[in-house]
Amino acid sequence: MTIDTNTMVSISEANQNFSKVARLVDECGSAVILKNNVPRYLVIDFSKADKDMIASDDDVLSISKQLMEQNREAYEVLAK
């Protein structure tokens, strides 16, 4: 994930001025809240969150193949 340094806000600043965080999200699509100078929280537009939560069919198929390969022995035992 690429983080725009202009959207970073310290946790104390976010606590005192949350409207600034909301404005950053409106303008840039997201804001990163830092805790102890480390990115800790990501604030995104609610409508964007739903889109990002849906995995593509290709992603699901790829993960399924990996899991089946990793657990081949268990599947063979269950198939008997």
mmCIF file of the N, C-alpha and C atoms, coordinates in Angstrom:
data_MODEL
# 
_entry.id   MODEL 
# 
loop_
_atom_site.group_PDB 
_atom_site.id 
_atom_site.type_symbol 
_atom_site.label_atom_id 
_atom_site.label_alt_id 
_atom_site.label_comp_id 
_atom_site.label_asym_id 
_atom_site.label_entity_id 
_atom_site.label_seq_id 
_atom_site.pdbx_PDB_ins_code 
_atom_site.Cartn_x 
_atom_site.Cartn_y 
_atom_site.Cartn_z 
_atom_site.occupancy 
_atom_site.B_iso_or_equiv 
_atom_site.pdbx_formal_charge 
_atom_site.auth_seq_id 
_atom_site.auth_comp_id 
_atom_site.auth_asym_id 
_atom_site.auth_atom_id 
_atom_site.pdbx_PDB_model_num 
ATOM 1   N N  . MET A 1 1  ? 0.840   -1.171  0.000  1.00 0.00 ? 1  MET A N  1 
ATOM 2   C CA . MET A 1 1  ? 0.000   0.000   0.000  1.00 0.00 ? 1  MET A CA 1 
ATOM 3   C C  . MET A 1 1  ? 0.886   1.236   0.000  1.00 0.00 ? 1  MET A C  1 
ATOM 4   N N  . THR A 1 2  ? 0.597   2.156   -0.874 1.00 0.00 ? 2  THR A N  1 
ATOM 5   C CA . THR A 1 2  ? 1.321   3.404   -0.940 1.00 0.00 ? 2  THR A CA 1 
ATOM 6   C C  . THR A 1 2  ? 0.617   4.431   -0.062 1.00 0.00 ? 2  THR A C  1 
ATOM 7   N N  . ILE A 1 3  ? 1.402   5.103   0.763  1.00 0.00 ? 3  ILE A N  1 
ATOM 8   C CA . ILE A 1 3  ? 0.838   6.092   1.676  1.00 0.00 ? 3  ILE A CA 1 
ATOM 9   C C  . ILE A 1 3  ? 1.348   7.462   1.294  1.00 0.00 ? 3  ILE A C  1 
ATOM 10  N N  . ASP A 1 4  ? 0.435   8.385   1.076  1.00 0.00 ? 4  ASP A N  1 
ATOM 11  C CA . ASP A 1 4  ? 0.787   9.774   0.787  1.00 0.00 ? 4  ASP A CA 1 
ATOM 12  C C  . ASP A 1 4  ? 1.146   10.452  2.102  1.00 0.00 ? 4  ASP A C  1 
ATOM 13  N N  . THR A 1 5  ? 2.340   10.978  2.193  1.00 0.00 ? 5  THR A N  1 
ATOM 14  C CA . THR A 1 5  ? 2.778   11.595  3.449  1.00 0.00 ? 5  THR A CA 1 
ATOM 15  C C  . THR A 1 5  ? 1.929   12.812  3.817  1.00 0.00 ? 5  THR A C  1 
ATOM 16  N N  . ASN A 1 6  ? 1.226   13.382  2.851  1.00 0.00 ? 6  ASN A N  1 
ATOM 17  C CA . ASN A 1 6  ? 0.357   14.530  3.130  1.00 0.00 ? 6  ASN A CA 1 
ATOM 18  C C  . ASN A 1 6  ? -0.911  14.119  3.862  1.00 0.00 ? 6  ASN A C  1 
ATOM 19  N N  . THR A 1 7  ? -1.196  12.818  3.905  1.00 0.00 ? 7  THR A N  1 
ATOM 20  C CA . THR A 1 7  ? -2.417  12.363  4.576  1.00 0.00 ? 7  THR A CA 1 
ATOM 21  C C  . THR A 1 7  ? -2.132  11.763  5.949  1.00 0.00 ? 7  THR A C  1 
ATOM 22  N N  . MET A 1 8  ? -0.920  11.933  6.436  1.00 0.00 ? 8  MET A N  1 
ATOM 23  C CA . MET A 1 8  ? -0.553  11.396  7.742  1.00 0.00 ? 8  MET A CA 1 
ATOM 24  C C  . MET A 1 8  ? -0.858  12.416  8.839  1.00 0.00 ? 8  MET A C  1 
ATOM 25  N N  . VAL A 1 9  ? -1.453  11.906  9.917  1.00 0.00 ? 9  VAL A N  1 
ATOM 26  C CA . VAL A 1 9  ? -1.827  12.756  11.042 1.00 0.00 ? 9  VAL A CA 1 
ATOM 27  C C  . VAL A 1 9  ? -1.468  12.008  12.319 1.00 0.00 ? 9  VAL A C  1 
ATOM 28  N N  . SER A 1 10 ? -0.890  12.714  13.280 1.00 0.00 ? 10 SER A N  1 
ATOM 29  C CA . SER A 1 10 ? -0.581  12.072  14.558 1.00 0.00 ? 10 SER A CA 1 
ATOM 30  C C  . SER A 1 10 ? -1.876  11.775  15.300 1.00 0.00 ? 10 SER A C  1 
ATOM 31  N N  . ILE A 1 11 ? -1.842  10.799  16.174 1.00 0.00 ? 11 ILE A N  1 
ATOM 32  C CA . ILE A 1 11 ? -3.036  10.418  16.909 1.00 0.00 ? 11 ILE A CA 1 
ATOM 33  C C  . ILE A 1 11 ? -3.511  11.547  17.819 1.00 0.00 ? 11 ILE A C  1 
ATOM 34  N N  . SER A 1 12 ? -2.578  12.316  18.380 1.00 0.00 ? 12 SER A N  1 
ATOM 35  C CA . SER A 1 12 ? -2.987  13.432  19.243 1.00 0.00 ? 12 SER A CA 1 
ATOM 36  C C  . SER A 1 12 ? -3.667  14.524  18.425 1.00 0.00 ? 12 SER A C  1 
ATOM 37  N N  . GLU A 1 13 ? -3.154  14.792  17.215 1.00 0.00 ? 13 GLU A N  1 
ATOM 38  C CA . GLU A 1 13 ? -3.787  15.783  16.347 1.00 0.00 ? 13 GLU A CA 1 
ATOM 39  C C  . GLU A 1 13 ? -5.165  15.305  15.880 1.00 0.00 ? 13 GLU A C  1 
ATOM 40  N N  . ALA A 1 14 ? -5.262  14.011  15.558 1.00 0.00 ? 14 ALA A N  1 
ATOM 41  C CA . ALA A 1 14 ? -6.555  13.455  15.146 1.00 0.00 ? 14 ALA A CA 1 
ATOM 42  C C  . ALA A 1 14 ? -7.571  13.537  16.282 1.00 0.00 ? 14 ALA A C  1 
ATOM 43  N N  . ASN A 1 15 ? -7.102  13.331  17.499 1.00 0.00 ? 15 ASN A N  1 
ATOM 44  C CA . ASN A 1 15 ? -7.974  13.404  18.662 1.00 0.00 ? 15 ASN A CA 1 
ATOM 45  C C  . ASN A 1 15 ? -8.478  14.828  18.880 1.00 0.00 ? 15 ASN A C  1 
ATOM 46  N N  . GLN A 1 16 ? -7.618  15.800  18.689 1.00 0.00 ? 16 GLN A N  1 
ATOM 47  C CA . GLN A 1 16 ? -7.985  17.199  18.923 1.00 0.00 ? 16 GLN A CA 1 
ATOM 48  C C  . GLN A 1 16 ? -8.708  17.824  17.735 1.00 0.00 ? 16 GLN A C  1 
ATOM 49  N N  . ASN A 1 17 ? -8.489  17.313  16.533 1.00 0.00 ? 17 ASN A N  1 
ATOM 50  C CA . ASN A 1 17 ? -9.028  17.943  15.336 1.00 0.00 ? 17 ASN A CA 1 
ATOM 51  C C  . ASN A 1 17 ? -9.474  16.889  14.327 1.00 0.00 ? 17 ASN A C  1 
ATOM 52  N N  . PHE A 1 18 ? -10.505 16.117  14.683 1.00 0.00 ? 18 PHE A N  1 
ATOM 53  C CA . PHE A 1 18 ? -10.941 15.041  13.797 1.00 0.00 ? 18 PHE A CA 1 
ATOM 54  C C  . PHE A 1 18 ? -11.523 15.578  12.495 1.00 0.00 ? 18 PHE A C  1 
ATOM 55  N N  . SER A 1 19 ? -12.019 16.814  12.525 1.00 0.00 ? 19 SER A N  1 
ATOM 56  C CA . SER A 1 19 ? -12.546 17.385  11.284 1.00 0.00 ? 19 SER A CA 1 
ATOM 57  C C  . SER A 1 19 ? -11.445 17.493  10.227 1.00 0.00 ? 19 SER A C  1 
ATOM 58  N N  . LYS A 1 20 ? -10.188 17.686  10.650 1.00 0.00 ? 20 LYS A N  1 
ATOM 59  C CA . LYS A 1 20 ? -9.062  17.705  9.708  1.00 0.00 ? 20 LYS A CA 1 
ATOM 60  C C  . LYS A 1 20 ? -8.896  16.339  9.061  1.00 0.00 ? 20 LYS A C  1 
ATOM 61  N N  . VAL A 1 21 ? -9.025  15.279  9.847  1.00 0.00 ? 21 VAL A N  1 
ATOM 62  C CA . VAL A 1 21 ? -8.921  13.917  9.319  1.00 0.00 ? 21 VAL A CA 1 
ATOM 63  C C  . VAL A 1 21 ? -10.055 13.673  8.318  1.00 0.00 ? 21 VAL A C  1 
ATOM 64  N N  . ALA A 1 22 ? -11.266 14.068  8.671  1.00 0.00 ? 22 ALA A N  1 
ATOM 65  C CA . ALA A 1 22 ? -12.410 13.882  7.773  1.00 0.00 ? 22 ALA A CA 1 
ATOM 66  C C  . ALA A 1 22 ? -12.207 14.659  6.473  1.00 0.00 ? 22 ALA A C  1 
ATOM 67  N N  . ARG A 1 23 ? -11.673 15.848  6.569  1.00 0.00 ? 23 ARG A N  1 
ATOM 68  C CA . ARG A 1 23 ? -11.415 16.659  5.381  1.00 0.00 ? 23 ARG A CA 1 
ATOM 69  C C  . ARG A 1 23 ? -10.359 15.995  4.487  1.00 0.00 ? 23 ARG A C  1 
ATOM 70  N N  . LEU A 1 24 ? -9.315  15.434  5.100  1.00 0.00 ? 24 LEU A N  1 
ATOM 71  C CA . LEU A 1 24 ? -8.301  14.708  4.322  1.00 0.00 ? 24 LEU A CA 1 
ATOM 72  C C  . LEU A 1 24 ? -8.913  13.521  3.581  1.00 0.00 ? 24 LEU A C  1 
ATOM 73  N N  . VAL A 1 25 ? -9.783  12.799  4.262  1.00 0.00 ? 25 VAL A N  1 
ATOM 74  C CA . VAL A 1 25 ? -10.437 11.653  3.626  1.00 0.00 ? 25 VAL A CA 1 
ATOM 75  C C  . VAL A 1 25 ? -11.300 12.119  2.460  1.00 0.00 ? 25 VAL A C  1 
ATOM 76  N N  . ASP A 1 26 ? -12.040 13.215  2.654  1.00 0.00 ? 26 ASP A N  1 
ATOM 77  C CA . ASP A 1 26 ? -12.880 13.741  1.578  1.00 0.00 ? 26 ASP A CA 1 
ATOM 78  C C  . ASP A 1 26 ? -12.044 14.168  0.377  1.00 0.00 ? 26 ASP A C  1 
ATOM 79  N N  . GLU A 1 27 ? -10.892 14.776  0.633  1.00 0.00 ? 27 GLU A N  1 
ATOM 80  C CA . GLU A 1 27 ? -10.061 15.298  -0.449 1.00 0.00 ? 27 GLU A CA 1 
ATOM 81  C C  . GLU A 1 27 ? -9.177  14.237  -1.100 1.00 0.00 ? 27 GLU A C  1 
ATOM 82  N N  . CYS A 1 28 ? -8.617  13.345  -0.280 1.00 0.00 ? 28 CYS A N  1 
ATOM 83  C CA . CYS A 1 28 ? -7.615  12.401  -0.792 1.00 0.00 ? 28 CYS A CA 1 
ATOM 84  C C  . CYS A 1 28 ? -8.078  10.950  -0.827 1.00 0.00 ? 28 CYS A C  1 
ATOM 85  N N  . GLY A 1 29 ? -9.193  10.651  -0.224 1.00 0.00 ? 29 GLY A N  1 
ATOM 86  C CA . GLY A 1 29 ? -9.712  9.287   -0.229 1.00 0.00 ? 29 GLY A CA 1 
ATOM 87  C C  . GLY A 1 29 ? -9.362  8.490   1.010  1.00 0.00 ? 29 GLY A C  1 
ATOM 88  N N  . SER A 1 30 ? -8.307  8.905   1.730  1.00 0.00 ? 30 SER A N  1 
ATOM 89  C CA . SER A 1 30 ? -7.930  8.199   2.950  1.00 0.00 ? 30 SER A CA 1 
ATOM 90  C C  . SER A 1 30 ? -7.036  9.086   3.801  1.00 0.00 ? 30 SER A C  1 
ATOM 91  N N  . ALA A 1 31 ? -6.890  8.701   5.055  1.00 0.00 ? 31 ALA A N  1 
ATOM 92  C CA . ALA A 1 31 ? -5.971  9.361   5.976  1.00 0.00 ? 31 ALA A CA 1 
ATOM 93  C C  . ALA A 1 31 ? -5.347  8.283   6.843  1.00 0.00 ? 31 ALA A C  1 
ATOM 94  N N  . VAL A 1 32 ? -4.085  8.480   7.197  1.00 0.00 ? 32 VAL A N  1 
ATOM 95  C CA . VAL A 1 32 ? -3.357  7.533   8.043  1.00 0.00 ? 32 VAL A CA 1 
ATOM 96  C C  . VAL A 1 32 ? -3.087  8.220   9.372  1.00 0.00 ? 32 VAL A C  1 
ATOM 97  N N  . ILE A 1 33 ? -3.473  7.559   10.455 1.00 0.00 ? 33 ILE A N  1 
ATOM 98  C CA . ILE A 1 33 ? -3.224  8.095   11.791 1.00 0.00 ? 33 ILE A CA 1 
ATOM 99  C C  . ILE A 1 33 ? -2.022  7.368   12.371 1.00 0.00 ? 33 ILE A C  1 
ATOM 100 N N  . LEU A 1 34 ? -1.051  8.148   12.811 1.00 0.00 ? 34 LEU A N  1 
ATOM 101 C CA . LEU A 1 34 ? 0.189   7.612   13.359 1.00 0.00 ? 34 LEU A CA 1 
ATOM 102 C C  . LEU A 1 34 ? 0.105   7.511   14.877 1.00 0.00 ? 34 LEU A C  1 
ATOM 103 N N  . LYS A 1 35 ? 0.593   6.422   15.407 1.00 0.00 ? 35 LYS A N  1 
ATOM 104 C CA . LYS A 1 35 ? 0.727   6.261   16.849 1.00 0.00 ? 35 LYS A CA 1 
ATOM 105 C C  . LYS A 1 35 ? 2.190   5.958   17.122 1.00 0.00 ? 35 LYS A C  1 
ATOM 106 N N  . ASN A 1 36 ? 2.835   6.782   17.925 1.00 0.00 ? 36 ASN A N  1 
ATOM 107 C CA . ASN A 1 36 ? 4.278   6.676   18.180 1.00 0.00 ? 36 ASN A CA 1 
ATOM 108 C C  . ASN A 1 36 ? 5.073   6.726   16.876 1.00 0.00 ? 36 ASN A C  1 
ATOM 109 N N  . ASN A 1 37 ? 4.649   7.612   15.986 1.00 0.00 ? 37 ASN A N  1 
ATOM 110 C CA . ASN A 1 37 ? 5.300   7.833   14.682 1.00 0.00 ? 37 ASN A CA 1 
ATOM 111 C C  . ASN A 1 37 ? 5.292   6.612   13.772 1.00 0.00 ? 37 ASN A C  1 
ATOM 112 N N  . VAL A 1 38 ? 4.354   5.704   13.987 1.00 0.00 ? 38 VAL A N  1 
ATOM 113 C CA . VAL A 1 38 ? 4.209   4.510   13.157 1.00 0.00 ? 38 VAL A CA 1 
ATOM 114 C C  . VAL A 1 38 ? 2.771   4.475   12.635 1.00 0.00 ? 38 VAL A C  1 
ATOM 115 N N  . PRO A 1 39 ? 2.572   4.247   11.324 1.00 0.00 ? 39 PRO A N  1 
ATOM 116 C CA . PRO A 1 39 ? 1.209   4.146   10.811 1.00 0.00 ? 39 PRO A CA 1 
ATOM 117 C C  . PRO A 1 39 ? 0.422   3.076   11.578 1.00 0.00 ? 39 PRO A C  1 
ATOM 118 N N  . ARG A 1 40 ? -0.716  3.464   12.134 1.00 0.00 ? 40 ARG A N  1 
ATOM 119 C CA . ARG A 1 40 ? -1.473  2.534   12.968 1.00 0.00 ? 40 ARG A CA 1 
ATOM 120 C C  . ARG A 1 40 ? -2.911  2.359   12.493 1.00 0.00 ? 40 ARG A C  1 
ATOM 121 N N  . TYR A 1 41 ? -3.537  3.432   12.051 1.00 0.00 ? 41 TYR A N  1 
ATOM 122 C CA . TYR A 1 41 ? -4.947  3.381   11.659 1.00 0.00 ? 41 TYR A CA 1 
ATOM 123 C C  . TYR A 1 41 ? -5.131  3.988   10.274 1.00 0.00 ? 41 TYR A C  1 
ATOM 124 N N  . LEU A 1 42 ? -6.039  3.413   9.530  1.00 0.00 ? 42 LEU A N  1 
ATOM 125 C CA . LEU A 1 42 ? -6.378  3.908   8.201  1.00 0.00 ? 42 LEU A CA 1 
ATOM 126 C C  . LEU A 1 42 ? -7.843  4.322   8.218  1.00 0.00 ? 42 LEU A C  1 
ATOM 127 N N  . VAL A 1 43 ? -8.113  5.554   7.844  1.00 0.00 ? 43 VAL A N  1 
ATOM 128 C CA . VAL A 1 43 ? -9.483  6.059   7.770  1.00 0.00 ? 43 VAL A CA 1 
ATOM 129 C C  . VAL A 1 43 ? -9.802  6.232   6.293  1.00 0.00 ? 43 VAL A C  1 
ATOM 130 N N  . ILE A 1 44 ? -10.864 5.559   5.835  1.00 0.00 ? 44 ILE A N  1 
ATOM 131 C CA . ILE A 1 44 ? -11.263 5.658   4.435  1.00 0.00 ? 44 ILE A CA 1 
ATOM 132 C C  . ILE A 1 44 ? -12.737 5.991   4.337  1.00 0.00 ? 44 ILE A C  1 
ATOM 133 N N  . ASP A 1 45 ? -13.140 6.454   3.175  1.00 0.00 ? 45 ASP A N  1 
ATOM 134 C CA . ASP A 1 45 ? -14.540 6.742   2.908  1.00 0.00 ? 45 ASP A CA 1 
ATOM 135 C C  . ASP A 1 45 ? -15.334 5.441   2.990  1.00 0.00 ? 45 ASP A C  1 
ATOM 136 N N  . PHE A 1 46 ? -16.474 5.477   3.644  1.00 0.00 ? 46 PHE A N  1 
ATOM 137 C CA . PHE A 1 46 ? -17.269 4.276   3.870  1.00 0.00 ? 46 PHE A CA 1 
ATOM 138 C C  . PHE A 1 46 ? -17.663 3.601   2.561  1.00 0.00 ? 46 PHE A C  1 
ATOM 139 N N  . SER A 1 47 ? -18.015 4.371   1.553  1.00 0.00 ? 47 SER A N  1 
ATOM 140 C CA . SER A 1 47 ? -18.423 3.773   0.275  1.00 0.00 ? 47 SER A CA 1 
ATOM 141 C C  . SER A 1 47 ? -17.253 3.055   -0.398 1.00 0.00 ? 47 SER A C  1 
ATOM 142 N N  . LYS A 1 48 ? -16.035 3.514   -0.165 1.00 0.00 ? 48 LYS A N  1 
ATOM 143 C CA . LYS A 1 48 ? -14.857 2.857   -0.724 1.00 0.00 ? 48 LYS A CA 1 
ATOM 144 C C  . LYS A 1 48 ? -14.546 1.560   0.017  1.00 0.00 ? 48 LYS A C  1 
ATOM 145 N N  . ALA A 1 49 ? -14.859 1.498   1.296  1.00 0.00 ? 49 ALA A N  1 
ATOM 146 C CA . ALA A 1 49 ? -14.557 0.316   2.101  1.00 0.00 ? 49 ALA A CA 1 
ATOM 147 C C  . ALA A 1 49 ? -15.266 -0.915  1.551  1.00 0.00 ? 49 ALA A C  1 
ATOM 148 N N  . ASP A 1 50 ? -16.495 -0.760  1.129  1.00 0.00 ? 50 ASP A N  1 
ATOM 149 C CA . ASP A 1 50 ? -17.266 -1.888  0.613  1.00 0.00 ? 50 ASP A CA 1 
ATOM 150 C C  . ASP A 1 50 ? -16.627 -2.448  -0.653 1.00 0.00 ? 50 ASP A C  1 
ATOM 151 N N  . LYS A 1 51 ? -16.149 -1.576  -1.523 1.00 0.00 ? 51 LYS A N  1 
ATOM 152 C CA . LYS A 1 51 ? -15.512 -2.017  -2.770 1.00 0.00 ? 51 LYS A CA 1 
ATOM 153 C C  . LYS A 1 51 ? -14.218 -2.768  -2.479 1.00 0.00 ? 51 LYS A C  1 
ATOM 154 N N  . ASP A 1 52 ? -13.452 -2.287  -1.504 1.00 0.00 ? 52 ASP A N  1 
ATOM 155 C CA . ASP A 1 52 ? -12.163 -2.898  -1.196 1.00 0.00 ? 52 ASP A CA 1 
ATOM 156 C C  . ASP A 1 52 ? -12.309 -4.234  -0.480 1.00 0.00 ? 52 ASP A C  1 
ATOM 157 N N  . MET A 1 53 ? -13.450 -4.505  0.107  1.00 0.00 ? 53 MET A N  1 
ATOM 158 C CA . MET A 1 53 ? -13.656 -5.725  0.871  1.00 0.00 ? 53 MET A CA 1 
ATOM 159 C C  . MET A 1 53 ? -14.033 -6.914  -0.012 1.00 0.00 ? 53 MET A C  1 
ATOM 160 N N  . ILE A 1 54 ? -14.411 -6.676  -1.243 1.00 0.00 ? 54 ILE A N  1 
ATOM 161 C CA . ILE A 1 54 ? -14.844 -7.750  -2.130 1.00 0.00 ? 54 ILE A CA 1 
ATOM 162 C C  . ILE A 1 54 ? -13.646 -8.279  -2.915 1.00 0.00 ? 54 ILE A C  1 
ATOM 163 N N  . ALA A 1 55 ? -13.376 -9.564  -2.769 1.00 0.00 ? 55 ALA A N  1 
ATOM 164 C CA . ALA A 1 55 ? -12.261 -10.186 -3.486 1.00 0.00 ? 55 ALA A CA 1 
ATOM 165 C C  . ALA A 1 55 ? -12.727 -10.584 -4.884 1.00 0.00 ? 55 ALA A C  1 
ATOM 166 N N  . SER A 1 56 ? -11.830 -10.466 -5.830 1.00 0.00 ? 56 SER A N  1 
ATOM 167 C CA . SER A 1 56 ? -12.164 -10.868 -7.191 1.00 0.00 ? 56 SER A CA 1 
ATOM 168 C C  . SER A 1 56 ? -12.220 -12.391 -7.278 1.00 0.00 ? 56 SER A C  1 
ATOM 169 N N  . ASP A 1 57 ? -12.909 -12.888 -8.282 1.00 0.00 ? 57 ASP A N  1 
ATOM 170 C CA . ASP A 1 57 ? -13.010 -14.334 -8.482 1.00 0.00 ? 57 ASP A CA 1 
ATOM 171 C C  . ASP A 1 57 ? -11.634 -14.964 -8.677 1.00 0.00 ? 57 ASP A C  1 
ATOM 172 N N  . ASP A 1 58 ? -10.757 -14.259 -9.387 1.00 0.00 ? 58 ASP A N  1 
ATOM 173 C CA . ASP A 1 58 ? -9.404  -14.777 -9.612 1.00 0.00 ? 58 ASP A CA 1 
ATOM 174 C C  . ASP A 1 58 ? -8.639  -14.911 -8.299 1.00 0.00 ? 58 ASP A C  1 
ATOM 175 N N  . ASP A 1 59 ? -8.793  -13.935 -7.403 1.00 0.00 ? 59 ASP A N  1 
ATOM 176 C CA . ASP A 1 59 ? -8.122  -14.000 -6.103 1.00 0.00 ? 59 ASP A CA 1 
ATOM 177 C C  . ASP A 1 59 ? -8.625  -15.182 -5.288 1.00 0.00 ? 59 ASP A C  1 
ATOM 178 N N  . VAL A 1 60 ? -9.934  -15.382 -5.279 1.00 0.00 ? 60 VAL A N  1 
ATOM 179 C CA . VAL A 1 60 ? -10.531 -16.480 -4.520 1.00 0.00 ? 60 VAL A CA 1 
ATOM 180 C C  . VAL A 1 60 ? -10.069 -17.825 -5.088 1.00 0.00 ? 60 VAL A C  1 
ATOM 181 N N  . LEU A 1 61 ? -10.052 -17.947 -6.401 1.00 0.00 ? 61 LEU A N  1 
ATOM 182 C CA . LEU A 1 61 ? -9.610  -19.184 -7.047 1.00 0.00 ? 61 LEU A CA 1 
ATOM 183 C C  . LEU A 1 61 ? -8.140  -19.470 -6.736 1.00 0.00 ? 61 LEU A C  1 
ATOM 184 N N  . SER A 1 62 ? -7.314  -18.451 -6.792 1.00 0.00 ? 62 SER A N  1 
ATOM 185 C CA . SER A 1 62 ? -5.891  -18.616 -6.504 1.00 0.00 ? 62 SER A CA 1 
ATOM 186 C C  . SER A 1 62 ? -5.666  -19.063 -5.061 1.00 0.00 ? 62 SER A C  1 
ATOM 187 N N  . ILE A 1 63 ? -6.344  -18.448 -4.138 1.00 0.00 ? 63 ILE A N  1 
ATOM 188 C CA . ILE A 1 63 ? -6.206  -18.816 -2.724 1.00 0.00 ? 63 ILE A CA 1 
ATOM 189 C C  . ILE A 1 63 ? -6.728  -20.223 -2.485 1.00 0.00 ? 63 ILE A C  1 
ATOM 190 N N  . SER A 1 64 ? -7.834  -20.578 -3.131 1.00 0.00 ? 64 SER A N  1 
ATOM 191 C CA . SER A 1 64 ? -8.392  -21.922 -2.985 1.00 0.00 ? 64 SER A CA 1 
ATOM 192 C C  . SER A 1 64 ? -7.404  -22.983 -3.472 1.00 0.00 ? 64 SER A C  1 
ATOM 193 N N  . LYS A 1 65 ? -6.764  -22.720 -4.606 1.00 0.00 ? 65 LYS A N  1 
ATOM 194 C CA . LYS A 1 65 ? -5.778  -23.662 -5.133 1.00 0.00 ? 65 LYS A CA 1 
ATOM 195 C C  . LYS A 1 65 ? -4.604  -23.821 -4.171 1.00 0.00 ? 65 LYS A C  1 
ATOM 196 N N  . GLN A 1 66 ? -4.144  -22.724 -3.607 1.00 0.00 ? 66 GLN A N  1 
ATOM 197 C CA . GLN A 1 66 ? -3.033  -22.780 -2.654 1.00 0.00 ? 66 GLN A CA 1 
ATOM 198 C C  . GLN A 1 66 ? -3.412  -23.599 -1.419 1.00 0.00 ? 66 GLN A C  1 
ATOM 199 N N  . LEU A 1 67 ? -4.609  -23.378 -0.891 1.00 0.00 ? 67 LEU A N  1 
ATOM 200 C CA . LEU A 1 67 ? -5.053  -24.115 0.293  1.00 0.00 ? 67 LEU A CA 1 
ATOM 201 C C  . LEU A 1 67 ? -5.215  -25.599 -0.004 1.00 0.00 ? 67 LEU A C  1 
ATOM 202 N N  . MET A 1 68 ? -5.747  -25.923 -1.174 1.00 0.00 ? 68 MET A N  1 
ATOM 203 C CA . MET A 1 68 ? -5.919  -27.324 -1.536 1.00 0.00 ? 68 MET A CA 1 
ATOM 204 C C  . MET A 1 68 ? -4.562  -28.011 -1.683 1.00 0.00 ? 68 MET A C  1 
ATOM 205 N N  . GLU A 1 69 ? -3.598  -27.305 -2.257 1.00 0.00 ? 69 GLU A N  1 
ATOM 206 C CA . GLU A 1 69 ? -2.259  -27.871 -2.417 1.00 0.00 ? 69 GLU A CA 1 
ATOM 207 C C  . GLU A 1 69 ? -1.580  -28.061 -1.061 1.00 0.00 ? 69 GLU A C  1 
ATOM 208 N N  . GLN A 1 70 ? -1.719  -27.102 -0.170 1.00 0.00 ? 70 GLN A N  1 
ATOM 209 C CA . GLN A 1 70 ? -1.109  -27.193 1.154  1.00 0.00 ? 70 GLN A CA 1 
ATOM 210 C C  . GLN A 1 70 ? -1.715  -28.309 1.991  1.00 0.00 ? 70 GLN A C  1 
ATOM 211 N N  . ASN A 1 71 ? -2.991  -28.595 1.762  1.00 0.00 ? 71 ASN A N  1 
ATOM 212 C CA . ASN A 1 71 ? -3.702  -29.583 2.578  1.00 0.00 ? 71 ASN A CA 1 
ATOM 213 C C  . ASN A 1 71 ? -4.091  -30.819 1.776  1.00 0.00 ? 71 ASN A C  1 
ATOM 214 N N  . ARG A 1 72 ? -3.313  -31.139 0.766  1.00 0.00 ? 72 ARG A N  1 
ATOM 215 C CA . ARG A 1 72 ? -3.623  -32.265 -0.122 1.00 0.00 ? 72 ARG A CA 1 
ATOM 216 C C  . ARG A 1 72 ? -3.817  -33.573 0.645  1.00 0.00 ? 72 ARG A C  1 
ATOM 217 N N  . GLU A 1 73 ? -2.936  -33.860 1.588  1.00 0.00 ? 73 GLU A N  1 
ATOM 218 C CA . GLU A 1 73 ? -3.027  -35.122 2.341  1.00 0.00 ? 73 GLU A CA 1 
ATOM 219 C C  . GLU A 1 73 ? -4.345  -35.212 3.100  1.00 0.00 ? 73 GLU A C  1 
ATOM 220 N N  . ALA A 1 74 ? -4.751  -34.141 3.733  1.00 0.00 ? 74 ALA A N  1 
ATOM 221 C CA . ALA A 1 74 ? -6.007  -34.157 4.493  1.00 0.00 ? 74 ALA A CA 1 
ATOM 222 C C  . ALA A 1 74 ? -7.191  -34.390 3.564  1.00 0.00 ? 74 ALA A C  1 
ATOM 223 N N  . TYR A 1 75 ? -7.179  -33.747 2.384  1.00 0.00 ? 75 TYR A N  1 
ATOM 224 C CA . TYR A 1 75 ? -8.267  -33.946 1.429  1.00 0.00 ? 75 TYR A CA 1 
ATOM 225 C C  . TYR A 1 75 ? -8.309  -35.383 0.912  1.00 0.00 ? 75 TYR A C  1 
ATOM 226 N N  . GLU A 1 76 ? -7.141  -35.988 0.703  1.00 0.00 ? 76 GLU A N  1 
ATOM 227 C CA . GLU A 1 76 ? -7.103  -37.376 0.228  1.00 0.00 ? 76 GLU A CA 1 
ATOM 228 C C  . GLU A 1 76 ? -7.656  -38.319 1.280  1.00 0.00 ? 76 GLU A C  1 
ATOM 229 N N  . VAL A 1 77 ? -7.346  -38.080 2.547  1.00 0.00 ? 77 VAL A N  1 
ATOM 230 C CA . VAL A 1 77 ? -7.882  -38.915 3.633  1.00 0.00 ? 77 VAL A CA 1 
ATOM 231 C C  . VAL A 1 77 ? -9.395  -38.752 3.726  1.00 0.00 ? 77 VAL A C  1 
ATOM 232 N N  . LEU A 1 78 ? -9.862  -37.516 3.596  1.00 0.00 ? 78 LEU A N  1 
ATOM 233 C CA . LEU A 1 78 ? -11.308 -37.287 3.676  1.00 0.00 ? 78 LEU A CA 1 
ATOM 234 C C  . LEU A 1 78 ? -12.047 -37.865 2.478  1.00 0.00 ? 78 LEU A C  1 
ATOM 235 N N  . ALA A 1 79 ? -11.381 -37.994 1.344  1.00 0.00 ? 79 ALA A N  1 
ATOM 236 C CA . ALA A 1 79 ? -12.021 -38.522 0.142  1.00 0.00 ? 79 ALA A CA 1 
ATOM 237 C C  . ALA A 1 79 ? -12.264 -40.016 0.198  1.00 0.00 ? 79 ALA A C  1 
ATOM 238 N N  . LYS A 1 80 ? -11.562 -40.721 1.131  1.00 0.00 ? 80 LYS A N  1 
ATOM 239 C CA . LYS A 1 80 ? -11.699 -42.172 1.219  1.00 0.00 ? 80 LYS A CA 1 
ATOM 240 C C  . LYS A 1 80 ? -13.012 -42.580 1.832  1.00 0.00 ? 80 LYS A C  1 
# 
